[in-house]
Amino acid sequence: MIISTEKSTQNLTYPYLPPSNSSTTSPNQSLLPLTAKTNDRDRLEVGGCDVTELLQQFGSPLYILDEVTLRTACGQYRDAFKHYYPGSSQVIYASKAWSCLAVCAVIAQEGLGFDVVSGGELYTTLEAGVSPEKIYFHGNNKSREELQFAVDKDCAIIVDNWLELQILAEITDPAKPTRILLRLTPGIECHTHEYIRTGHIDSKFGFDPNQLPEVFKFVAQQPGLNGIGLHAHIGSQIFERQPHQDLGGVLVDWMAKALDAGLPISELNIGGGLGIRYTEADDPPSIEEWVKTAAESVAKACDDRGLAYPKLISEPGRSLIGSACITAYTVGGRKTIPDIRTYITVDGGMSDNPRPITYQSVYRAVVGNRMSAKPSEIVTVAGKHCESGDIVLKDAHLPLTEPGDTLIILATGAYNYSMASNYNRIGRPAAVLVKDGDATIIINRETYADLLRQDRLPQRLKP
Ligand SMILES: Cc1ncc(COP(=O)(O)O)c(C=O)c1O
């Protein structure tokens, strides 16, 4: 495998279409899904489907997930680890990025395992047919019930704190010890949003390294716990390679100490975190470059210390699914405030994509029913929610739009559906999986009846 140099071939100007031979492109560097192209009606097509027609068929707004892009990202991670790491490896999908049956099923078919962070994600993954042996259960405050669920199913558990260790010591069976990995804060800083930075010492996640010798001792004494590994995750949407290069040495040092303490460590999990391109200003390394850095760093740290290579696990979320999905909206009205700003509105917003209001995230958009129209005005795209901050795009350079046009936000696969809400009692959009001209519903649009499903009206309040 050769490190891809196709950054220069990326189309970073409107309408951001991927190169026609996109099979070698790293999906996390592409603004649109790899199958995106303009069809002879001047409309955006993804997975062989005309996006504007999809809106007519399935309603608006709509999440559109491109199977080829998702499978390509899985394959690039899998193949790069095989190529650059001399030991065994397993890529596991951080399913918090988007957990639903179809997404789990596609990723499982690609041979990946799963990171889940709640009983609900665990249940979804199991229902999708994933083998528990490939599921790793995360979370900084797992309940006793959630832990019991994971123990009963024989999943590996990534232990975050003392309370969890104590509960696990009580509920596990010495005749069938539970595989655990210990999460630690490695003390590595990276430049990303404060809310998605987790590897620095002042983090709510994982054991403080000062406590690890005591933790190792405790685990070694528990017959129901099989301390097979260590884990660290340093943050999300990271473009630098240095933090993951540093992480290898830190984890291998702790592995040596854990082995000395009698733990049978055979797995190191380096977390996820590789960033994706949301705008032309973003310049993430390719999947292959990231894997090379991370894998070679762990291998070298093992060589330097004369240790056997552990099974190397990584758990990307965003860089597997982020660029595989777009969200298509229908344009509504327009409001021009002279000398200040022009707003256009769309039929969704913070309830289907809370990232702009939560993280001030910036996206790019195209007008999907007139792909050759040139950007000609600066507009702010507002969502339809009763919240001034519900802005999908601020000051975007877009072609002139009219009510009814198809406005498509790019790279919405990660942390959009999974963070969606019913704010303002707006039903969450449907999602379709597209491939070779076929579009299949993978999540139904929520109806008004769905919104009332959990409501109960006490008898005495009935009209
Ligand atoms: C423990 C852990 N692993 C993996 C991930 C996935 O990160 P990303 O989507 O940036 O790859 C996260 C994201 O927050 C995480 O907290």
Ligand as a Chemical Component Dictionary entry (heavy atoms), coordinates in Angstrom:
data_LIG
# 
_chem_comp.id                   LIG 
_chem_comp.type                 NON-POLYMER 
_chem_comp.pdbx_formal_charge   0 
_chem_comp.three_letter_code    LIG 
# 
loop_
_chem_comp_atom.comp_id 
_chem_comp_atom.atom_id 
_chem_comp_atom.alt_atom_id 
_chem_comp_atom.type_symbol 
_chem_comp_atom.charge 
_chem_comp_atom.model_Cartn_x 
_chem_comp_atom.model_Cartn_y 
_chem_comp_atom.model_Cartn_z 
_chem_comp_atom.pdbx_ordinal 
LIG C1 C1 C 0 -14.046 6.438  23.839 1  
LIG C2 C2 C 0 -14.289 6.894  22.463 2  
LIG N1 N1 N 0 -13.858 6.130  21.451 3  
LIG C3 C3 C 0 -14.056 6.480  20.174 4  
LIG C4 C4 C 0 -14.717 7.660  19.843 5  
LIG C5 C5 C 0 -14.899 7.996  18.405 6  
LIG O1 O1 O 0 -14.276 9.155  18.089 7  
LIG P1 P1 P 0 -14.298 9.688  16.598 8  
LIG O2 O2 O 0 -15.711 9.717  16.163 9  
LIG O3 O3 O 0 -13.693 11.015 16.683 10 
LIG O4 O4 O 0 -13.472 8.745  15.789 11 
LIG C6 C6 C 0 -15.162 8.492  20.874 12 
LIG C7 C7 C 0 -15.850 9.750  20.547 13 
LIG O5 O5 O 0 -16.199 10.560 21.316 14 
LIG C8 C8 C 0 -14.953 8.101  22.217 15 
LIG O6 O6 O 0 -15.373 8.856  23.234 16 
# 
loop_
_chem_comp_bond.comp_id 
_chem_comp_bond.atom_id_1 
_chem_comp_bond.atom_id_2 
_chem_comp_bond.value_order 
_chem_comp_bond.pdbx_ordinal 
LIG C1 C2 SING 1  
LIG C2 N1 SING 2  
LIG C2 C8 DOUB 3  
LIG N1 C3 DOUB 4  
LIG C3 C4 SING 5  
LIG C4 C5 SING 6  
LIG C4 C6 DOUB 7  
LIG C5 O1 SING 8  
LIG O1 P1 SING 9  
LIG P1 O2 DOUB 10 
LIG P1 O3 SING 11 
LIG P1 O4 SING 12 
LIG C6 C7 SING 13 
LIG C6 C8 SING 14 
LIG C7 O5 DOUB 15 
LIG C8 O6 SING 16 
# 
